[in-house]
């Protein structure tokens, strides 16, 4: 058995990220962000700007976008109004412009066939993540869903992943985290989980090849095949 396969022997659960891993939600973010910016009298931004800031939670996204136009000592004065505007607009369009990445549905089905337990852990607020998964038809695949506001700390802190391990009564080494960014990898490393990255997501605008992980898989289906081969 190869060293790569050896890493994934005994995997019994997968923790999967949402934005940039299962769903391309950048078009949703783009609409909500630019509606917010229009209300504040700011110029629209492009999707390349959005993808640099996605992944660390809603507050970080809004602050990063305001930092394009305001000095640090001015930003706080506009933050509350910007956040309220963004949340209102995002709630209206959540999922309308998003799409499922190739291999996601096949991967989730294959994980189920392998008997793996599944959790979705995202930094998106729970009240946005749940209807998004439901609209995409993916909610039924997951026993657990933790949003960025479900626990006291979010990724890259290991707490959400360790909470899933405890919920599943599994050692972290029996769990693989799959995501598109350094947030996912850092949380997994700190928790003691295995970690795989997909190459098509956002990763804060940085190359995914620079992230410390146990491998890059083309799709979630490829991740399922890897785990299957390691345990056959």
N, C-alpha and C positions, 0 to 999 in steps of 0.2 A: 504494500500500500504506500502511496506517495506521502510525503510530508504534509502536503496540502490536505489530502484526504484524512490523514491521521488527526488533524486539528478538529475535524468535524465529526469524529466518531462519538457516539453517545449523545448527540444533540436531540433534545426532546421538545424544544419549544423555540419559536421565533418571535422576536419583537421587531415590528416593521414600522418604519417612519411613514408619514403621509405625504406632505408636500414635497414634490421633487423625487419621490420614490414610487408611490403608487399613482399619484395624480399630478398632472401638469396644471397647477393652479395659478401660475404666473399671470395668465390672461385675466383671471378674476382679480388678482391683486392690482393689476394695471388699471382696470376700470374703477375700482373703489378708491385707489390712491389718487388718480387724476380728478375724480369728482371731489375728493377732499381738497386737493390743491386748488381747484377752481373756486371752491367756496372761500378759501383763504386768500384768493387773488394771486396765486402762484402759477407759474408756467407748468404745463404738463411735462412728465418725464417719460422716457422710453422703457421698454421691457428689460433692456440690459441693466438699467439702474435698479429696477425692481429685484432682479435675480441676485444682485450683489447683497441685498439687505434681508432677503427672506431666510427664515430658518431659526432665528433666535427669539421669536415671540413678537407679539403685536406691538408692545411698547417700544421695543428696539427698532422695529420697522418704522414706526411713526417718527421716533426721534431721529433716526438716520435720515429720513426724508426731509425733515425740518432743518437738519444741519446743512443741507445743500443751499439753504437760503438765509439762515439766521446764524449769527454768532452764538457761541455757547451761553453767554450771559443774557441773550434775548430769547433763547429757545424755550425756556420754561414758561414764559409768558404766553406762548402760543400752544403749548403742548396739550392742555386739557381740551381746548376747542378742537384741535386737530384730531385727537384721539376719538372724541365723541363723533365727529363727522365721519371719520374713517369707519368706525364700527357700524354706524348707521348705514352707510353705503354698502359695506361688505355684507352685512346681514341681508340686504335686498338682493344681492347678485350671487351669493355664495353657491358655487357649483355650476352656475349658468354657462360659464365660459371655460370650464375645466374639462380635461379629457384624461382617460385612463391610459397609462403607458402600455406599450406592447409587452406581453408576457406576464402581466400582473394577475389577471384572472386565472390563467393556466397555472401560474406558480402557486397561487393560493389553493387551488383545487388539489395540486400535487402535494402540497404540504399536508393537507387534510388526509389524503390517501396514505401518506407516510405515518400518520398518527401524531403529527406535531400539534402542540397547542399553540394558539396564535394570540398575540396582543398587538394592538396598535398604540404606539407612544409618539405623540407629536407635541411640538411647542405651540401649535394653534390652540386657541381657547376651546375647551370641551364643547361649548354650545355652538361653535362653528364646525368642529370636527365631526360631531355626531350626524347632523343633517347632511354634511358633505358626503360622508361614507354611505349614508342611506340613499342619497340621490344617485350615487354611482353604483348602487347595488352591491356594495362590498361589506356592509356592516355585519351581515350574517356569518362571515368567515371568522370573526374575532370574538373570543371569550371576554377580553378586556379591552377597554379604551381609556387611556389617560391623556388628557390635554395638558397644555402648558400651565393651566391654572388649577389642575386637579390636586396637586401636591405642593408643599412649600417651596420646592426647587425644581427647575426644569433642566433638560439637557443643555449643556454638556455635563451637568452634575449627574452622578450615577444614581441618585435617589429613585427616579422613575423606573429604571431598569431593575434595580434591586427590589423595588416594591413588587414588580411583576414576578421576579424569581420567588419571592416569599409567597405571593398569591398562588403560584403554581406549585409550591413546595419543591422547587428544583434548585440545585446548586447553580451558580452563575455559569460554570463551565459547561453545563448542559443546555445552555441557551445561546442562540445566535441573534445578534442585532443586525438589522439590514437597513441601510439608509444611504442618502446621497451626499452626506456632508461630514465635515470634521466634528460637528456636534455629536453625531451618532457614534462615530468612532471613539471620541474622547470619553463619552459616557460609558460605552461598552468596555473600553480598556480599564477605566476606573472601577467598574463594577465586577470585572473579572469574566465578562462574557466574551464569546467569539464575536467577530465583527466582519461583515461583508459590505462593500460599497457598490452602488450602481453608478455608471459613468454619465448618465444622461440628465442628472438633476441640476441643482443650483450651486451648492457648496460655496455660497458667499462670493461667487465669481472667481474662485480659485481652482486650479487643476486638481481633480480628484486623485491623480497619481501621487500627489504630495502628501496624502493623508496616510497615517499609520493605521493599516487595517490588515486583516488576514487574507484579503484578496478582493479583486474587482470582478463582478459578474455582470454579464451583458443585460440580464433581465432577472426578475424574480423567479421565472421558470428555470433559468440556469442555476440559480441558487438552490432551488429544490432538487434539481438533478445532481448537483454537487453533494448535497447532504445525503441523498439517496445512495449515491455511489460509495460514499464514505461508510455507510452503515449496511451495505449489502454483503 
